[in-house]
Amino acid sequence: MGRENELAELHKLLKNDRRVAVASVSGMGGVGKTELSRRYALANKSAYPGGICWLEVPAENVGIQILRFAQNNLRLILPEEEDLLGRLRYCWQNWSRGEALLIYNDVTDYQTQVKPFLPPDSRFRVLLTTRKSFGKAFRELPLDVLKPLAAMELLKSILGRDRVLQEPWKARELLKWLGYLPLAIELVGRYLDEYWDSLNIDNFALTEMLQCLQGESLKHDAMSANELINYPHGVLQAIALSWKSFKKNKKKTQEIALRLGLYALAPIRFRLSLYGIEDYKEKQVWKIALGDLLNLHLLKEVESGVYSLHPLVREFLQIKLRKYPDADELKRSFVVAMVEAARKISEDITREQVREVEVDIPHIMEVAEHLTEYLSDDDLIVPFTKLGSFYEGQGFYPQAQPWLEKGREIAEKQLDKDNADVATVYNNLAELYRVQGKYNEAEALYKQAIEIDTISLPENHPDRARNFNNLALLYSSQGRYQEAEPLYQKAIEIDTISLPENHPDQARNLNNLGKLYVYEGRYQAAEPLYQQAIKIIKIAMPENHPYLAFSLNNLAELYKSQGKYNEAEPLYKQAIEIDTISLPPNHSSIAKHLSNLAELYRSQGRYQEAEPLYQEAIEIYKTALSENHPYLAYNFNGLALLYSSQGQYPEAECLFKKAIEILKIALPQNHPYLATHFNNLAVLYESQGRYSEAEPLYQQAIEINTISLPEKHPSLACNLNNLARLNEAQRRYSEAETLYLKSLDICEQKLGEEHPNTIKVRENLQRCRQQQQS
């Protein structure tokens, strides 16, 4: 079925003006080279009045087959006194008039099987079918597997349309498993047709067939040779013919093929460096072996240095691996290579880095799912933590979670309960839970990590400082500032003892403690911490290191919170300048700092300067991060606030809703960030007098924060204050007063009586009471 384009291309290759037109149809065993040639011959009989001679190359000497054709079909009487070559010359000289076509089927060695028996003049056309590629010696038509639609039509032509439509999705799955290989489809289709009644229990024949194939692979009877089709081999035998035909370094080529069979069914970046191949001569041996696999179409190059295996070739290699005496050593070597690839995955991954490492991800998964027994204790957690980092860094939290949870499970099972790697897994999973707003689960894991490291590591080990820092971050995000502060201070104390004087980790701890003080409104306490962090980074890091930009940004945020806009602006600009020098053009850190500068301009009413910065940040995030990453939502939110400030309400509303839509996809149902965005959209509606639309959003924000945050979190105070203001605007003073009082109570307890937010809520309460009395 199909192949009309290939038939036309083949005719074009043969009807050129060369002396003797030689063309080949090449491809893996079972791809349909022979069938395509037969179809071409039948369809073009009239184009070759001199006859079409079919030659089965492996079966018998080609010269003898040509002589037999001449005797039987051309009625030539051959001179008995001549040898084989003499008789062939006589045949060529006395061949029937008009163009003739000779088809040499299943050529494995052009020099011995074809070249001595080529016709001498231009009225002859020669077509070879071969598993090999003969380079540029003559024109070649590489034949690939069928397109999915053509494969489906082939299956329907064998089974009948009604049978296939009984399970259309399972038919697609079956064809995909067969790799759309025509031979496999023909064989399985004929088998299904023959045994349909016994397989079609409850109308699930295709399901039953696929399950059988997945269980028995190429050894199932359905994959064996069938006399109903014009091909002498089953799929296993067809691939085995290529497997046996390597000429040089046969053992090494087969070994490398078996290594490739360990990879997942996905594009493979086969890097010799991962296998420790550095010697020039050894590299050449491996490269020649790869060339042999490509030449025989057992391997396909999809782009430079990236290869793919046909699904059934991989099945064949898996069968061979089960009998290979050194299979365990190959698996161990493969696992080590994939661990090295996994180590390249950064925690703060950008889209550019994603493009670099994503080709390795299915193969790291292969190790994590099927080859964990070959992981050493030192490498045991690496595939799981790095797969977690790959997805978490892109904002794909649901995809990250099962890998980190499986890493936890396997670490608990195979490592001592007080092993530091178990603590690492707990810490990484806790970090994922924290960003998802699963604070209770995160807290328990952080504490377990701290407990393990207390036993397994020295008292002042840097990893213990990291654990304290992370738990403090959790408490900060929950507004539990009094619990967070001593943890940050403990982390600083440990790193001061265990690390060199100006180590970057010290700057990290100082930055985090500074942020805590900013949240609490303790600006004077935060400023020297930020300045000290900047001083350390300038000593410890290269001149334009991104972490310096991060620290400058933090100090700028502090100044912005204090209304010191003139001091904040040059720091934001300096951070952007450093990022532009030190990071790729579309790095997410650049977008973050552009967004912060835009926020500053928005706070000052400098809307024309702010808008292009928001838009530039959004474009970078679209390039650098996933489509539904929370950072993109935050920038839509910032731009929406800008439009709202300018009275561009329809544009603002659209962006708020976009942001909420992203967060609903990216984050759990009751994440605090959702509450923030509901609150902002409610503020927009309130400013337009759309009170009935604003009120349920405020209430939803309060409900989310009540569920997801500790009892008296400052964010909840903000929501209560806003709903109170809405009630006040509608002259519902009693309800407003109650909400203001709740908000004020939280602010006084959590932020202190002199915090700007506390003062603002107190003023709102006083105004409400005055209006109520007037």
C-alpha positions in Angstrom: 0.0 0.0 0.0 1.2 3.5 -0.7 4.7 4.0 -2.0 3.5 5.9 -5.1 6.0 8.7 -4.6 8.8 6.1 -4.3 7.7 4.3 -7.4 7.8 7.6 -9.3 11.3 8.4 -7.9 12.6 5.0 -8.9 11.4 5.4 -12.4 13.1 8.7 -12.6 16.4 7.2 -11.3 16.3 4.4 -13.9 15.4 6.6 -16.9 18.4 8.8 -16.8 20.8 9.2 -19.7 23.8 7.3 -18.4 25.5 4.5 -20.4 24.0 1.9 -18.2 21.6 3.3 -15.6 22.3 1.6 -12.3 20.1 2.4 -9.3 19.6 0.8 -5.9 16.7 0.5 -3.5 18.2 0.3 0.0 16.8 -0.2 3.5 16.6 -2.5 6.5 15.3 -6.0 6.1 11.5 -6.2 5.8 11.1 -2.6 4.7 9.7 -3.6 1.4 12.6 -3.2 -1.1 11.7 -6.4 -2.9 8.0 -5.7 -3.0 8.6 -2.1 -4.3 10.8 -3.6 -7.1 8.1 -6.1 -8.0 5.4 -3.4 -8.1 7.7 -1.3 -10.3 8.3 -4.2 -12.7 4.6 -5.0 -13.0 3.6 -1.4 -13.5 6.3 -0.7 -16.1 6.3 -3.8 -18.4 5.5 -1.7 -21.4 8.5 0.7 -20.7 10.9 -2.2 -21.1 10.1 -4.0 -24.4 13.5 -5.8 -24.1 12.2 -7.6 -21.1 12.5 -7.6 -17.3 14.9 -10.1 -15.8 14.5 -10.8 -12.1 17.7 -12.2 -10.4 17.7 -13.7 -6.9 21.3 -12.8 -6.0 21.9 -15.0 -2.9 20.2 -18.1 -4.4 22.6 -18.9 -7.4 25.3 -17.4 -9.5 23.9 -14.3 -11.2 25.5 -15.1 -14.5 23.9 -18.5 -14.7 20.5 -16.9 -13.9 20.9 -14.4 -16.8 21.7 -17.2 -19.2 18.7 -19.2 -18.1 16.5 -16.1 -18.6 17.9 -15.6 -22.1 17.2 -19.3 -23.1 13.7 -19.4 -21.6 12.4 -16.0 -22.4 14.4 -14.7 -25.4 14.8 -18.1 -27.0 18.5 -17.7 -27.5 20.7 -20.7 -28.3 23.9 -20.2 -26.4 27.3 -21.2 -27.9 28.5 -24.3 -26.0 32.2 -23.7 -26.7 32.2 -20.4 -24.7 32.8 -20.0 -21.0 30.3 -18.2 -18.7 31.6 -14.7 -19.6 31.6 -15.5 -23.3 28.1 -16.8 -23.2 27.0 -13.6 -21.4 28.7 -11.5 -24.1 26.6 -13.4 -26.7 23.5 -12.7 -24.6 24.1 -9.0 -24.5 24.8 -8.8 -28.2 21.7 -10.8 -29.1 19.2 -9.5 -26.5 15.8 -8.4 -27.7 15.5 -4.9 -29.0 14.3 -2.0 -26.8 15.2 -1.1 -23.3 15.5 -3.9 -20.8 15.5 -4.0 -17.0 17.6 -6.3 -14.8 16.7 -6.5 -11.1 19.4 -7.9 -8.8 17.5 -8.7 -5.6 19.1 -8.7 -2.2 22.7 -7.7 -3.1 25.2 -7.9 -0.3 28.5 -7.6 -2.3 28.4 -5.4 -5.4 31.9 -6.3 -6.5 31.4 -10.0 -6.7 27.7 -10.5 -7.1 26.8 -7.7 -9.6 29.8 -6.0 -11.3 31.1 -9.0 -13.3 27.6 -9.5 -14.7 26.5 -6.0 -15.7 25.2 -5.5 -19.3 27.4 -3.3 -21.5 25.2 -0.7 -23.2 22.7 2.1 -22.4 19.6 0.3 -23.4 19.9 -1.8 -20.2 18.7 -0.5 -16.9 19.9 -2.1 -13.7 18.1 -2.1 -10.4 19.6 -3.4 -7.2 17.8 -4.1 -3.9 20.1 -4.2 -0.9 20.4 -3.7 2.8 23.6 -1.9 2.3 24.3 1.6 1.1 26.9 1.7 -1.7 27.7 5.4 -1.2 27.8 7.6 -4.4 28.8 4.8 -6.7 25.3 5.0 -8.3 21.9 6.5 -7.6 20.2 5.3 -4.5 16.6 5.3 -3.3 16.7 4.8 0.5 13.4 3.1 1.6 12.0 3.9 5.0 9.1 2.3 6.9 5.6 3.3 5.9 3.9 6.4 7.0 1.2 5.8 9.8 -1.7 6.3 7.4 -0.2 4.0 4.7 0.5 1.4 7.4 -3.1 1.5 8.6 -4.3 1.1 5.0 -2.1 -2.0 4.6 -3.5 -3.5 7.8 -7.1 -2.8 6.6 -6.4 -4.4 3.2 -5.4 -7.6 5.0 -8.0 -7.7 7.9 -10.8 -5.7 6.4 -11.9 -2.2 7.5 -14.6 -3.4 10.0 -12.2 -5.5 12.0 -9.6 -2.7 12.3 -12.3 -0.1 13.3 -13.4 -2.4 16.1 -10.3 -1.2 18.0 -9.0 1.8 16.1 -6.7 3.2 18.9 -5.3 -0.3 19.6 -4.6 -0.7 15.9 -2.6 2.5 16.0 -0.7 1.2 19.0 0.0 -2.1 17.3 1.3 -0.5 14.2 3.5 1.8 16.3 4.9 -1.2 18.2 5.7 -2.9 14.8 7.5 0.3 13.8 5.4 0.6 10.6 7.6 -2.1 9.0 5.7 -3.5 6.0 7.0 -7.1 6.6 5.9 -7.1 10.2 2.5 -5.6 9.3 2.0 -8.2 6.6 2.9 -11.1 8.9 0.9 -10.0 11.9 -2.0 -9.1 9.7 -2.1 -12.6 8.0 -1.8 -14.2 11.5 -4.7 -12.2 12.8 -6.8 -13.0 9.8 -6.1 -16.7 10.2 -6.8 -16.8 14.0 -9.3 -14.0 14.3 -12.1 -16.1 15.8 -10.0 -17.5 18.6 -8.3 -14.1 19.3 -11.4 -12.0 19.1 -12.8 -12.8 22.5 -15.1 -9.9 23.6 -14.0 -8.0 20.4 -10.5 -7.5 21.7 -8.4 -9.3 19.0 -6.0 -6.4 18.5 -5.5 -5.9 22.2 -4.8 -9.7 22.6 -2.4 -9.6 19.7 -0.4 -6.6 21.0 -0.2 -8.2 24.5 1.2 -11.4 23.0 3.8 -9.6 20.9 4.9 -7.5 23.9 5.3 -10.7 25.9 7.0 -12.9 23.3 8.5 -10.2 21.0 10.0 -11.4 17.7 9.7 -15.1 18.7 5.9 -15.0 18.5 4.5 -17.2 15.7 2.9 -14.1 14.1 6.4 -12.8 13.3 7.5 -16.0 11.5 7.6 -16.5 7.7 4.3 -17.0 6.0 3.8 -18.8 2.7 1.0 -16.4 1.8 3.4 -13.5 1.3 6.2 -13.5 -1.3 9.1 -13.3 1.2 11.0 -16.3 2.6 11.9 -14.9 6.1 10.2 -13.8 9.3 11.1 -10.6 11.0 13.7 -12.1 13.3 15.4 -13.9 10.4 15.3 -10.8 8.2 17.1 -8.7 10.8 19.5 -11.6 11.6 20.7 -11.6 8.0 22.0 -8.1 8.4 23.4 -9.0 11.9 25.5 -11.8 10.4 26.8 -9.8 7.4 29.4 -7.6 9.1 32.7 -8.0 7.3 35.4 -6.3 9.5 35.5 -6.2 13.3 32.4 -8.3 13.4 32.6 -8.9 17.1 33.2 -5.2 18.0 30.4 -4.1 15.7 27.9 -6.5 17.3 29.1 -5.4 20.7 28.4 -1.8 19.9 25.0 -2.7 18.5 24.2 -4.5 21.8 25.2 -1.3 23.7 22.8 0.7 21.5 20.1 -1.9 22.3 20.3 -0.9 25.9 19.1 2.7 25.2 15.4 3.6 25.3 13.4 3.6 22.1 14.2 7.3 21.4 16.9 9.3 19.6 20.4 8.4 20.9 23.3 10.8 21.3 26.1 8.2 21.3 29.1 9.9 22.8 32.3 7.9 23.0 33.6 10.1 25.8 30.9 8.8 28.2 32.4 5.3 27.7 35.9 6.5 28.4 37.0 6.1 24.8 39.9 8.5 24.4 42.6 6.5 22.4 42.6 7.5 18.7 42.8 4.0 17.4 40.0 2.7 19.6 37.9 5.7 18.6 38.4 4.7 14.9 37.3 1.1 15.6 34.1 2.4 17.3 33.4 4.9 14.4 33.9 2.2 11.8 31.5 -0.1 13.7 28.9 2.7 13.8 29.4 3.2 10.0 28.8 -0.5 9.4 25.5 -0.4 11.4 24.4 2.7 9.5 25.5 1.1 6.2 23.3 -1.9 6.8 20.3 0.2 8.0 20.4 -1.3 11.4 21.0 2.2 12.7 19.7 5.5 11.4 21.4 8.9 11.8 18.6 11.5 12.5 21.0 14.4 12.9 24.8 14.8 13.4 25.8 12.5 16.2 22.2 11.4 17.0 20.9 8.0 16.0 17.7 6.0 16.2 17.0 2.3 16.2 13.9 0.8 14.6 11.6 -0.7 17.4 12.0 -4.2 16.0 15.7 -3.9 15.6 15.8 -2.9 19.3 13.7 -6.0 20.1 16.2 -8.1 18.2 19.1 -6.6 20.1 17.3 -7.2 23.4 16.9 -10.9 22.5 20.6 -11.1 21.7 21.5 -9.3 25.0 19.8 -12.1 27.0 22.3 -14.6 25.6 25.4 -12.4 25.5 28.0 -13.6 28.0 29.2 -10.1 28.9 25.7 -8.5 29.1 26.1 -7.5 32.7 29.3 -5.6 31.9 27.6 -3.8 29.0 24.7 -2.8 31.2 27.0 -1.6 34.0 29.0 0.5 31.4 25.8 1.9 30.0 24.5 2.9 33.4 27.7 4.7 34.3 27.5 6.6 31.0 24.0 7.7 31.7 24.8 8.7 35.2 27.5 11.0 33.7 25.0 12.4 31.3 22.6 13.0 34.2 25.2 14.9 36.2 25.1 17.6 33.5 21.6 18.5 34.4 21.5 21.8 36.3 19.1 22.5 39.1 18.3 26.0 37.6 17.9 24.7 34.1 17.1 27.0 31.1 15.4 26.1 27.9 18.8 26.3 26.1 20.1 23.7 28.6 16.9 21.7 28.2 17.6 21.4 24.4 21.1 20.3 25.2 20.2 17.5 27.6 16.7 16.4 26.6 17.9 13.8 24.1 19.5 12.0 27.1 16.3 12.1 29.3 14.6 8.9 27.9 17.8 6.9 28.4 18.3 8.2 32.0 14.7 7.1 32.5 15.6 3.7 31.1 18.2 3.3 33.9 15.9 4.6 36.6 13.1 2.2 35.5 14.9 -1.0 34.5 18.6 -1.0 35.4 18.8 0.2 39.0 20.5 -3.0 40.0 23.5 -1.9 38.1 23.8 1.5 39.9 26.5 1.7 42.5 25.6 3.0 45.9 27.5 6.2 45.1 25.4 6.8 41.9 22.1 5.3 43.2 20.2 8.6 43.6 21.7 10.5 40.7 19.2 9.5 37.9 16.2 10.2 40.1 17.4 13.6 41.5 18.5 14.8 38.1 15.3 13.8 36.4 13.5 15.7 39.2 15.7 18.7 38.5 15.0 18.5 34.8 11.3 18.7 35.2 11.1 20.9 38.3 13.4 23.5 36.7 10.9 23.9 33.9 7.9 24.2 36.2 6.7 20.6 35.4 6.1 19.7 39.0 3.7 16.7 38.5 6.3 15.2 36.1 9.2 15.8 38.6 7.4 14.3 41.6 7.2 10.6 40.7 11.0 10.5 39.9 11.9 12.1 43.3 9.4 9.9 45.1 10.9 6.8 43.4 14.4 8.0 44.3 13.2 8.2 47.9 11.8 4.7 47.7 14.9 3.1 46.2 17.2 5.0 48.5 15.3 3.9 51.6 15.3 0.3 50.3 19.0 0.0 49.3 20.9 2.4 51.5 21.4 2.6 55.2 18.7 4.7 56.8 21.4 7.2 58.0 23.1 7.5 54.6 23.7 11.2 53.6 22.3 10.4 50.1 18.9 9.5 51.7 19.0 13.0 53.3 19.7 14.5 49.8 16.7 12.7 48.3 14.5 13.9 51.2 15.8 17.5 50.8 15.1 17.5 47.0 11.6 16.1 47.4 10.9 18.6 50.1 12.0 21.4 47.8 9.5 20.2 45.2 6.7 20.0 47.8 7.6 23.5 49.0 7.3 25.2 45.6 4.0 23.3 45.1 2.7 24.7 48.4 2.7 21.3 50.1 4.1 22.7 53.2 3.3 19.9 55.7 4.9 17.2 53.5 7.9 19.4 52.9 8.5 20.2 56.5 8.5 16.6 57.6 11.0 15.7 54.9 13.3 18.6 55.7 13.3 17.6 59.4 14.1 14.0 58.4 17.0 15.2 56.2 18.3 17.3 59.1 18.0 14.3 61.5 20.0 12.0 59.1 22.7 14.5 58.4 23.0 15.1 62.2 24.0 11.4 62.5 25.9 10.8 59.3 27.8 14.1 58.9 30.3 16.0 61.0 28.7 18.7 63.2 29.7 21.6 61.0 29.3 20.0 57.6 28.1 22.4 54.8 25.3 20.0 53.9 23.8 20.6 57.3 23.8 24.3 56.7 22.0 23.7 53.4 19.3 21.7 55.2 18.8 24.4 57.9 18.7 27.1 55.1 16.0 25.1 53.2 13.8 24.6 56.2 14.1 28.3 57.0 13.0 29.1 53.4 9.9 27.0 54.0 9.1 28.8 57.3 9.6 32.1 55.6 7.2 31.3 52.8 4.7 30.4 55.5 5.2 33.6 57.5 6.8 31.7 60.4 9.5 34.2 60.6 10.4 33.6 64.3 11.1 29.9 63.5 13.0 30.7 60.3 15.5 33.2 61.7 17.4 30.9 64.1 17.7 28.4 61.3 19.3 30.9 58.9 21.6 32.0 61.7 22.6 28.3 62.4 23.4 27.9 58.7 25.5 31.0 58.7 27.3 29.8 61.9 28.1 26.3 60.4 29.3 27.8 57.1 31.5 30.3 58.9 33.2 27.4 60.7 33.4 24.9 57.8 34.0 27.0 54.8 36.7 29.5 53.7 36.2 33.1 54.9 34.5 34.4 51.7 32.8 31.3 50.4 29.7 31.9 48.1 27.5 29.8 50.3 27.9 32.4 53.1 26.5 35.0 50.6 23.6 32.7 50.0 22.7 32.5 53.7 23.1 36.2 54.2 20.9 36.9 51.2 18.2 34.6 52.6 18.3 36.1 56.1 18.2 39.6 54.5 15.0 38.6 52.7 13.5 37.4 55.9 14.1 40.8 57.5 12.6 42.6 54.5 9.4 40.5 54.9 9.3 41.6 58.5 9.9 45.2 57.6 13.3 45.2 59.4 14.9 47.1 56.6 17.9 48.4 58.7 18.8 44.9 59.7 18.5 43.6 56.1 20.7 46.2 54.4 24.1 45.3 56.0 23.4 41.6 55.3 22.9 42.3 51.6 26.0 44.5 51.5 28.1 41.8 53.2 26.8 39.2 50.7 27.8 41.5 47.8 31.2 42.0 49.3 31.8 38.2 49.6 30.7 37.6 46.0 33.0 40.3 44.7 35.9 38.6 46.4 35.0 34.9 45.8 33.5 35.1 42.3 34.6 36.3 38.9 33.9 39.9 38.1 30.6 39.5 36.4 29.2 36.4 38.0 25.4 36.0 37.9 25.2 35.6 41.6 26.5 39.1 42.0 23.5 40.2 39.8 21.2 38.2 42.1 22.5 39.9 45.2 22.4 43.4 43.7 18.8 42.7 42.7 18.0 41.8 46.4 19.5 45.1 47.6 17.5 46.9 45.0 14.3 45.2 46.2 15.0 46.4 49.7 15.5 50.0 48.6 12.3 49.8 46.5 10.4 48.5 49.6 11.6 51.6 51.5 10.7 53.9 48.7 14.4 54.6 47.9 13.7 54.5 44.2 16.8 56.5 43.1 19.1 54.0 45.0 17.3 50.9 43.7 17.3 51.8 40.0 21.1 51.7 39.3 21.3 48.4 41.2 18.6 46.8 39.0 20.4 48.2 35.9 23.8 46.8 37.1 22.2 43.4 37.7 20.8 43.4 34.2 24.1 44.5 32.7 26.0 41.7 34.6 23.4 39.1 33.4 23.7 40.3 29.8 27.5 39.8 29.9 27.6 36.5 31.8 24.4 34.6 30.7 22.9 33.4 27.4 20.6 36.0 25.8 17.3 34.3 26.8 18.3 33.3 30.4 15.4 33.4 32.9 17.5 35.5 35.4 17.7 38.3 32.9 13.9 38.2 32.6 13.5 38.3 36.4 15.6 41.4 36.8 14.0 43.2 33.9 10.6 42.4 35.5 11.8 43.8 38.8 13.0 47.0 37.2 9.6 47.3 35.5 8.0 46.9 38.9 10.1 49.8 40.1 9.0 52.0 37.2 5.4 51.0 37.7 5.6 52.0 41.4 6.9 55.4 40.3 4.2 55.8 37.6 6.8 55.6 34.9 4.5 53.4 32.8 6.0 54.0 29.4 9.4 52.8 30.6 7.9 49.8 32.5 5.8 48.3 29.7 8.6 47.4 27.3 10.6 45.8 30.1 7.6 43.6 31.1 7.1 42.6 27.5 10.8 41.8 27.0 10.8 39.7 30.2 7.7 37.8 28.9 9.3 37.1 25.6 12.4 35.7 27.3 10.3 33.5 29.6 8.4 32.2 26.6 11.8 31.2 25.0 13.6 30.1 28.2 10.9 28.2 30.1 7.9 25.9 29.5 4.6 27.2 28.1 2.9 27.1 31.5 5.7 28.0 33.8 4.6 30.1 36.9 7.2 32.8 36.2 5.4 33.6 33.0 2.2 34.0 35.0 3.9 36.4 37.4 4.9 38.6 34.5 1.5 38.6 33.0 0.3 39.7 36.5 2.8 42.5 36.6 1.9 43.8 33.2 -1.8 43.5 34.1 -1.2 45.7 37.2 0.5 48.2 34.9 -2.4 48.4 32.5 -4.8 48.6 35.5 -2.9 51.6 36.8 -3.4 53.3 33.4 -7.1 52.5 33.2 -6.6 49.9 30.5 -9.0 47.5 32.2 -9.8 45.1 29.3 -6.1 44.5 28.6 -5.4 44.1 32.4 -8.4 41.7 32.8 -7.2 39.5 29.9 -3.7 39.2 31.4 -4.9 38.5 34.9 -7.0 35.6 33.6 -4.1 34.3 31.5 -2.0 34.3 34.6 -4.6 32.4 36.6 -5.1 29.9 33.8 -1.3 29.1 33.8 -1.2 28.7 37.6 -4.2 26.4 37.6 -2.2 24.1 35.2 1.2 24.5 36.8 0.4 24.5 40.6 -1.8 22.5 43.0 -5.4 23.5 43.5 -4.9 25.6 46.7 -1.4 27.1 46.1 -1.0 30.6 47.7 0.1 32.1 44.4 -3.4 31.4 43.0 -4.8 33.4 46.0 -2.5 36.3 45.1 -3.8 36.4 41.5 -7.4 36.0 42.5 -6.9 38.9 44.8 -5.3 41.1 42.1 -8.2 40.4 39.6 -10.6 41.3 42.4 -8.9 44.6 43.0 -9.3 45.3 39.2 -13.0 44.5 39.4 -13.4 46.6 42.6 -11.7 49.6 40.9 -14.3 49.4 38.1 -17.2 49.2 40.6 -17.8 45.5 39.7 -18.3 44.6 43.3 -20.4 41.4 42.7 -17.5 40.0 40.6 -14.8 41.1 43.0 -16.3 39.7 46.2 -16.2 35.9 45.4 -12.6 36.3 44.2 -11.5 37.9 47.5 -13.4 35.1 49.4 -11.7 32.5 47.2 -8.3 34.0 48.0 -9.1 34.0 51.7 -10.2 30.4 51.5 -7.1 29.3 49.7 -4.7 31.0 52.1 -6.7 29.7 55.1 -6.1 26.2 53.8 -2.5 26.5 52.5 -0.8 28.9 54.9 -0.3 28.9 58.7 -3.0 30.4 60.8 -2.0 34.0 60.9 0.0 34.6 57.7 0.5 38.2 56.5 -0.9 37.3 53.0 -4.2 36.4 54.7 -4.1 39.8 56.4 -3.8 41.4 53.0 -6.8 39.5 51.6 -8.9 40.3 54.7 -8.0 44.0 54.4 -9.1 44.1 50.7 -12.4 42.4 51.3 -13.0 44.8 54.2 -12.3 47.7 51.9 -14.8 46.3 49.4 -17.5 46.0 52.1 -16.7 49.6 53.2 -17.2 50.8 49.6 -20.7 49.2 49.7 -21.4 50.9 53.1 -21.4 47.5 54.8 -19.4 49.0 57.7 -20.1 46.4 60.3 -18.8 43.6 58.1 -15.8 45.7 57.0 -14.9 46.5 60.6 -14.8 42.9 61.6 -12.5 42.0 58.7 -10.2 45.0 59.4 -9.9 43.9 63.0 -8.9 40.4 61.9 -6.4 41.8 59.5 -4.9 44.2 62.0 -4.6 41.4 64.6 -2.5 39.3 62.2 -0.3 42.2 61.1 0.4 43.2 64.7 1.3 39.7 65.7 3.3 38.7 62.6 4.8 42.0 61.3 4.8 44.2 64.4 3.0 47.4 65.3 5.3 49.7 63.3 5.4 47.7 60.0 4.0 49.7 57.0 1.3 47.2 56.4 0.2 47.3 60.0 0.0 51.1 59.9 -2.0 51.0 56.7 -4.6 48.5 58.0 -4.9 50.6 61.3 -5.6 53.7 59.2 -8.3 51.8 57.1 -10.0 50.7 60.3 -10.1 54.2 61.7 -11.5 55.6 58.5 -14.2 52.9 58.4 -15.3 53.7 62.0 -15.4 57.4 61.2 -17.6 56.7 58.1 -19.8 54.4 60.2 -20.4 57.1 62.8 -21.0 60.0 60.3 
